[in-house]
Amino acid sequence: MRLFLNIILLLLIFTLVYYSYKYLAGNFQLAGIYASGLLTGILSCQYKFVSFKNELSSYKRELEKKSVISSEADDRVKVLESKINVLEKALEKAINK
């Protein structure tokens, strides 16, 4: 779905640039070239910004998942350590009796 939207966005950018150049090139050729170049730059930067923003949010979600997994692993280790301590104390009590 994301690829389809990216393709549609790129087609829209190229269409806007083509028609802006075609409209302005007849009367003001230099202004048409400048305007179409400016429009191309703005829209392509916007496209890249949106794609980088999406990538950044996916990386943030991935890091959050990793931190949750590592904190769960730390909690498991603490639980196991406490169980070992309880068993050691019970063993010492059983040996001392």
N, C-alpha and C positions, 0 to 999 in steps of 0.2 A: 504494500500500500504506500509506504514511504517513497519507494522508487518511482511509482506512478505519479505521485504528487511532485516529485523533483523534476520529472520529465515534463509535466504540464507547466511547471513554473519556468523552466528553461525555454520552452516553446513560447510562452507568453512574453518573456524578456526579448527573445529574438524578433517576435512579431511587433512589439512596441518600438524597438529600435529601427526595424525596417521601415515601418510606416512613418515614424518621426523623421527619418532621413528623407524618405520619398516626398513627404509633404513640404519639408523645408528646403530641399535641394533645388526645387524649381525656382523659387523666388530668391532665397538667400542660401547659396550653395555652401559658403564657408560656415555660416551659422548652423546650417543643417548638419554638417559634418561634426561641428563642435557639440551641438545638442545631442546628436545620436551617440557620440562617444561618451559624453557626460552621463547620459541615461544608461548606457551599457555599464559604465563603471559603478554607478550607484546601485543598479539592480543586481549586478554580479556580486558586489560587496555585501549587499543585503542577503543574498542567497548563501554566501559563504558564512556570514554571521549566524544565520539561522541553523545551518548544518553544524557549525562548531558548537552552538548552544545545545543542540540535541545530543551531540557526542559528549559534551561536558556533563549533562544531566545523567546520561547513561553511565559514565564513569563514576559519578557520585553515588548512584544506586549500587553499582558493583562494589565500591569501597565500603558502603554501609553494610552490604551483605557479608563482606569479608570480616568486618569488625564484629558483627553480630556472631558470626561463626567462631571467631577467635575468643570472644568473651564467653561463649557457651563452652568452648573447650577448657578455658581457664576455670570456669565454674565446676566442670566435671572433675578436673584435677583436684580442686579444693575439696570436693565431696569425697573423692577417693582417699585423699590424705587424711581427712577426719575419720573415715571408716577404718583406715589402717591404725590410726592412733587409738581408737576405741578397742580394736581387736588386740593391739599390743598391751593395753592396760588390762584387758580381760585375761590375756595369757599370763601376764605377770601375777595377777591375783590368783589364777588357778595354780601356777607353779609354787607360789608362796604358801598355799594352804596345805 
